[in-house]
Amino acid sequence: MPIPSEIQNLIERLNQELAETEADATQGLNLVRPILSRFPDNARMIQFFAFFNNILLFVEISRRRIQVARERLEVPDATAEEIQDVGEELGTLLGRVLESKIAVRKINTNLEELQ
């Protein structure tokens, strides 16, 4: 069964948001590393470093979840209920991705102001 266009659009949006979040988290790591090397015992910088690494892990896990969702939809006998469940899961995931992206950007802004 072909993936419904609404879900395909949601998957494309998720992939775009994940790519942006990954780029922002990588930028955050690049901002925090020099500060952390100068102040290795700074608890806040250690937290930021861990946060950015967790976000990168979240991005990877989310990409896998999207792939699993696609596979669930590509079976020939997918029911309307299964399609709805996948759509809801992806919608919830999009919310979590957007929250993560906002948090990453906020920390990046704060780190940029330190420089």
PADRENDO-962687 format. One record per residue (C-alpha): residue number from 1; residue in one letter; x, y, z. Coordinates in nm, 3 decimals. Layout:
<rs>
(r NUM; 'A'; (X; Y; Z))
...
</rs>
This chain:
<rs>
(r 1; 'M'; (0.000; 0.000; 0.000))
(r 2; 'P'; (0.141; 0.343; -0.086))
(r 3; 'I'; (0.206; 0.577; 0.203))
(r 4; 'P'; (-0.072; 0.838; 0.232))
(r 5; 'S'; (0.039; 1.184; 0.121))
(r 6; 'E'; (-0.032; 1.339; 0.464))
(r 7; 'I'; (0.202; 1.092; 0.631))
(r 8; 'Q'; (0.461; 1.129; 0.355))
(r 9; 'N'; (0.454; 1.507; 0.411))
(r 10; 'L'; (0.493; 1.449; 0.785))
(r 11; 'I'; (0.792; 1.221; 0.724))
(r 12; 'E'; (0.954; 1.482; 0.499))
(r 13; 'R'; (0.898; 1.752; 0.762))
(r 14; 'L'; (1.043; 1.526; 1.030))
(r 15; 'N'; (1.351; 1.456; 0.821))
(r 16; 'Q'; (1.400; 1.828; 0.758))
(r 17; 'E'; (1.361; 1.916; 1.126))
(r 18; 'L'; (1.594; 1.634; 1.228))
(r 19; 'A'; (1.860; 1.754; 0.983))
(r 20; 'E'; (1.835; 2.108; 1.122))
(r 21; 'T'; (1.843; 1.982; 1.480))
(r 22; 'E'; (2.147; 1.768; 1.405))
(r 23; 'A'; (2.327; 2.066; 1.249))
(r 24; 'D'; (2.237; 2.287; 1.546))
(r 25; 'A'; (2.355; 2.026; 1.798))
(r 26; 'T'; (2.681; 1.986; 1.609))
(r 27; 'Q'; (2.723; 2.363; 1.612))
(r 28; 'G'; (2.656; 2.357; 1.987))
(r 29; 'L'; (2.927; 2.098; 2.039))
(r 30; 'N'; (3.167; 2.312; 1.839))
(r 31; 'L'; (3.080; 2.611; 2.058))
(r 32; 'V'; (3.108; 2.430; 2.391))
(r 33; 'R'; (3.429; 2.233; 2.325))
(r 34; 'P'; (3.669; 2.531; 2.338))
(r 35; 'I'; (3.505; 2.665; 2.654))
(r 36; 'L'; (3.515; 2.321; 2.813))
(r 37; 'S'; (3.882; 2.280; 2.724))
(r 38; 'R'; (3.962; 2.608; 2.905))
(r 39; 'F'; (3.735; 2.529; 3.201))
(r 40; 'P'; (3.720; 2.147; 3.223))
(r 41; 'D'; (3.548; 2.147; 3.563))
(r 42; 'N'; (3.268; 2.381; 3.461))
(r 43; 'A'; (2.954; 2.182; 3.543))
(r 44; 'R'; (2.733; 2.389; 3.314))
(r 45; 'M'; (2.957; 2.330; 3.011))
(r 46; 'I'; (2.972; 1.959; 3.091))
(r 47; 'Q'; (2.591; 1.957; 3.098))
(r 48; 'F'; (2.574; 2.134; 2.762))
(r 49; 'F'; (2.825; 1.890; 2.613))
(r 50; 'A'; (2.619; 1.594; 2.736))
(r 51; 'F'; (2.295; 1.759; 2.619))
(r 52; 'F'; (2.422; 1.807; 2.264))
(r 53; 'N'; (2.546; 1.449; 2.248))
(r 54; 'N'; (2.208; 1.327; 2.376))
(r 55; 'I'; (2.034; 1.530; 2.107))
(r 56; 'L'; (2.251; 1.370; 1.839))
(r 57; 'L'; (2.157; 1.027; 1.976))
(r 58; 'F'; (1.790; 1.131; 1.979))
(r 59; 'V'; (1.819; 1.235; 1.613))
(r 60; 'E'; (1.963; 0.896; 1.518))
(r 61; 'I'; (1.698; 0.706; 1.712))
(r 62; 'S'; (1.426; 0.922; 1.558))
(r 63; 'R'; (1.550; 0.846; 1.208))
(r 64; 'R'; (1.529; 0.476; 1.287))
(r 65; 'R'; (1.175; 0.519; 1.421))
(r 66; 'I'; (1.075; 0.691; 1.099))
(r 67; 'Q'; (1.219; 0.402; 0.899))
(r 68; 'V'; (1.025; 0.151; 1.109))
(r 69; 'A'; (0.709; 0.357; 1.060))
(r 70; 'R'; (0.761; 0.356; 0.683))
(r 71; 'E'; (0.806; -0.020; 0.687))
(r 72; 'R'; (0.483; -0.060; 0.885))
(r 73; 'L'; (0.298; 0.140; 0.621))
(r 74; 'E'; (0.450; -0.034; 0.320))
(r 75; 'V'; (0.298; -0.372; 0.399))
(r 76; 'P'; (0.019; -0.455; 0.155))
(r 77; 'D'; (-0.241; -0.526; 0.423))
(r 78; 'A'; (-0.195; -0.217; 0.646))
(r 79; 'T'; (-0.527; -0.128; 0.806))
(r 80; 'A'; (-0.670; 0.220; 0.847))
(r 81; 'E'; (-0.613; 0.187; 1.223))
(r 82; 'E'; (-0.245; 0.101; 1.173))
(r 83; 'I'; (-0.206; 0.396; 0.939))
(r 84; 'Q'; (-0.369; 0.624; 1.194))
(r 85; 'D'; (-0.145; 0.487; 1.473))
(r 86; 'V'; (0.167; 0.551; 1.265))
(r 87; 'G'; (0.048; 0.903; 1.185))
(r 88; 'E'; (-0.010; 0.976; 1.552))
(r 89; 'E'; (0.331; 0.836; 1.648))
(r 90; 'L'; (0.501; 1.049; 1.384))
(r 91; 'G'; (0.305; 1.356; 1.492))
(r 92; 'T'; (0.414; 1.305; 1.852))
(r 93; 'L'; (0.771; 1.256; 1.736))
(r 94; 'L'; (0.755; 1.582; 1.542))
(r 95; 'G'; (0.653; 1.762; 1.861))
(r 96; 'R'; (0.949; 1.616; 2.049))
(r 97; 'V'; (1.186; 1.707; 1.766))
(r 98; 'L'; (1.061; 2.065; 1.759))
(r 99; 'E'; (1.099; 2.095; 2.139))
(r 100; 'S'; (1.454; 1.963; 2.113))
(r 101; 'K'; (1.538; 2.199; 1.829))
(r 102; 'I'; (1.415; 2.499; 2.028))
(r 103; 'A'; (1.618; 2.396; 2.334))
(r 104; 'V'; (1.933; 2.346; 2.125))
(r 105; 'R'; (1.896; 2.684; 1.958))
(r 106; 'K'; (1.840; 2.858; 2.291))
(r 107; 'I'; (2.159; 2.710; 2.436))
(r 108; 'N'; (2.352; 2.792; 2.118))
(r 109; 'T'; (2.239; 3.153; 2.143))
(r 110; 'N'; (2.361; 3.169; 2.502))
(r 111; 'L'; (2.694; 3.012; 2.408))
(r 112; 'E'; (2.742; 3.252; 2.116))
(r 113; 'E'; (2.689; 3.544; 2.353))
(r 114; 'L'; (2.976; 3.416; 2.569))
(r 115; 'Q'; (3.220; 3.451; 2.281))
</rs>
